[in-house]
Amino acid sequence: MANRKRPIVLRCPVTAEERALIEQKMAQLPTQRIGAYLRKMAIDGYIIYTDTADIKAFTRELSAIGRNINQIAKRINAGGPAYQADMSEIRERLNEIWQLQRHILSSQR
């Protein structure tokens, strides 16, 4: 090992399915050695990070509207009145959802 060009060995256990996926991807390149392929991917590969903050905010708003609508529906089904303030809150929340949706769609372009 003292005469090797690369004396440090890294090990990474994988499942049979993961090994098969690695071999499928490796077949797309002109290399036959798994070590060369893994080294190239580890050094030159890239990571795609997706910011999902907008989607999480959108989901929170949808959940809040769902809770409000369920509370109003429960009160109406129990024979209680529907209040104008409830309807106004639902409209406000829907407007927030539309604004979030527009923002998400415009940021994807």
Residue pairs with C-beta under 8 A, 6 or more apart in sequence:
1 7
12 38
14 22
22 34
22 37
22 38
23 34
25 37
26 34
26 37
29 37
31 37
31 40
54 100
54 103
54 104
54 107
55 104
57 100
58 97
58 100
58 101
58 104
61 93
61 96
61 97
61 100
62 97
64 93
65 90
65 93
65 94
65 97
68 86
68 89
68 90
68 93
69 90
72 82
72 86
72 90
75 81
75 82
76 82
